Amino acid sequence: MALVKTGIPSSREAAPVAPGQGGGRAQEPGPGAAARRRDRRRVVAGLAVMAACALLFAGVAVASGQRVQVLALARPVAVGQVLSDADLKEVLGAEREGLPVVEADRRASVVGRRAATSLPAGTQLVDAMLGGMPAPAGSVVMALALKEGQYPPGTGPGAQVALFEAKPQSEGAGGGAELARGTVLEVVPASGSAAGAVLTVRVPEGRAAAVAAGGQELVAAELPAAAAEGGAG
């Protein structure tokens, strides 16, 4: 019986060989090659994330302002304590919103000032934490709560004033005896609806008792800038 050749290769016939393959079959990539490609993609993605973070950090640093050397406390201080050079140290800091830092180049002007509140070691100083300079020998710093009309409008730090005993209205207009002369260090408007201010005034030590006895019944009159501290007595 004659056999008919169909043209379909049997399972025992060799498959066609691709040119340039040296007579072997084409090799499929193994699992190791796929893993290497995944590792390269992870490395590239990681580098991109690091670059983005670096740019974000740089943007935040620019927006926050340049960091500078500022003053901080090297040890705890108590309210009213006079700051010495040993109480201060320099650290790297940045200005806080609404609270200007005390930069390191102001160190000499901070030494000798009082702490306005008790502060722990490491606190970065801002101006609100610093009080005034202590009074020189022979002087006393006093806070006087005066009503509107008991001091000249526009009185400010540095003004020379004479403090008088207020006379009762029944005794006529004008002030009474002069109690002391002093220098205004600070003027803080009264809080709330009360009209007036608290004047911080440096007066001679020998006149402090008379001024304290006057309490709120005082009248402050501004003197020429050349007037010296003193007063009756």
Buried (B, 14 or more C-beta within 10 A) or exposed (E): EEEEEEEEEEEEEEEEEEEEEEEEEEEEEEEEEEEEEEEEEEEEEEEEEEEEEEEEEEEEEEEEEEEBEBBBBBEBBEEEBBBEEEBBBBBEBEBEEEEEBBBBEBBEEBBEBBBBEEBEEEBBBBEEBBBBBEBEEEBBBBEBBBBEEBBEEEBEEEBBBBBBBBBEEEEEEEBBEBBBBBBBBBBEEBEEEEEBBBBBBBBBEBBBEBBEEBEEBBBBBBBEEEBEBBBEE
